[in-house]
Amino acid sequence: QVKLVESGGGLVQAGGSLRLSCAASGSTFAAMGWYRRQAPGKQRDLVALIDSGGNIGYADSVKGRLTISRGNAKNTIYLQMNSLKPEDTAVYYCYGQERRNGVAVDYWGQGTQVTVSS
């Protein structure tokens, strides 16, 4: 069974830092990353993505402030969040994409709340 578990969310003041972690199991992922939903009913937006070759992409709104990285443990990723702004407040979801025989299957964690106070 594929499972992604996030940790590290919380409440922080503007300008502060947080580090999110995601531990995945049950599959080998071609890509992993972070999405966020900033308000109920809104879609989840891409924050950062890293593929198995180490290629990384970021949303423009987080470039220079948020950094995605892989851990030493297989299928573990992190999101280092610096210089946080109130608009970074969201539920952050860990994402993993599995590819088998040319078919992509997406998996999601349960989400972790990040709240940035002004």
C-alpha positions in Angstrom: 0.0 0.0 0.0 1.4 3.4 -1.0 1.5 5.9 1.8 2.9 9.4 2.1 3.1 11.0 5.6 3.9 14.7 6.1 5.1 16.3 9.3 6.5 19.7 10.4 3.6 22.1 9.9 2.6 24.7 12.5 2.2 28.3 13.4 5.0 30.8 12.7 5.4 34.5 12.5 6.1 36.3 9.2 9.7 36.2 8.4 10.2 32.9 10.2 11.1 29.4 9.0 9.6 25.9 9.0 10.8 22.6 7.7 8.3 20.1 6.3 9.1 16.4 5.9 7.5 13.7 3.9 8.2 10.0 4.3 6.7 7.8 1.5 6.5 4.0 1.4 5.0 1.3 -0.8 6.4 2.4 -4.1 9.4 4.0 -6.0 8.4 7.4 -7.2 9.5 9.0 -10.5 8.9 12.4 -9.0 8.0 13.8 -5.6 7.0 17.2 -4.5 4.9 19.6 -2.5 1.5 21.2 -3.4 -0.6 23.6 -1.3 -4.2 24.6 -0.9 -4.5 28.1 0.4 -8.2 28.1 1.1 -11.0 25.6 1.3 -12.5 24.9 -2.2 -9.4 26.2 -4.0 -7.3 23.9 -6.1 -4.0 22.6 -5.0 -1.1 24.5 -6.5 2.3 23.3 -7.2 5.0 24.5 -4.8 8.1 22.5 -5.7 8.9 19.3 -7.5 11.9 17.0 -7.7 12.3 14.1 -10.1 14.4 10.9 -9.9 17.2 12.6 -11.9 17.4 15.4 -9.3 15.8 18.0 -11.6 13.9 20.6 -9.5 11.2 23.1 -10.3 9.5 25.8 -8.2 6.4 28.0 -8.3 7.5 31.6 -9.0 5.9 32.8 -5.8 8.3 30.7 -3.7 11.6 30.9 -5.6 14.4 32.0 -3.3 12.5 31.3 -0.1 11.4 27.6 -0.2 13.8 24.8 -1.0 13.0 21.2 -1.8 15.5 18.4 -1.1 15.8 14.7 -0.8 16.8 12.9 2.3 19.3 10.1 2.6 16.4 7.6 3.2 14.7 6.5 0.0 11.4 8.3 -0.8 12.0 11.1 1.8 11.7 14.7 0.8 11.8 18.0 2.7 10.6 21.5 2.2 12.7 24.2 3.9 10.6 27.3 4.2 12.4 30.6 5.0 11.2 34.2 5.0 7.6 33.0 5.3 4.8 35.4 4.4 1.1 35.4 5.5 0.2 34.3 1.9 2.2 31.1 2.4 -0.6 30.0 4.8 -2.0 26.8 3.4 -2.4 23.1 3.8 0.7 21.6 2.3 0.5 18.2 0.7 3.2 15.8 -0.2 2.9 14.3 -3.7 4.4 11.3 -5.4 4.1 10.1 -9.0 4.6 6.5 -9.8 5.1 5.4 -13.4 4.6 1.9 -14.5 4.4 0.8 -18.2 4.0 4.4 -19.3 1.1 5.1 -17.0 1.4 7.8 -14.3 -0.4 7.4 -11.0 -0.5 10.2 -8.5 -0.5 9.8 -4.7 -1.1 12.4 -2.0 -0.4 12.7 1.7 -3.1 13.8 4.2 -1.7 17.4 4.4 -0.1 19.5 7.1 -1.3 23.0 8.1 1.1 25.9 7.9 -0.1 29.2 9.3 2.0 32.4 9.0 0.9 35.2 11.2 1.5 38.8 10.3 
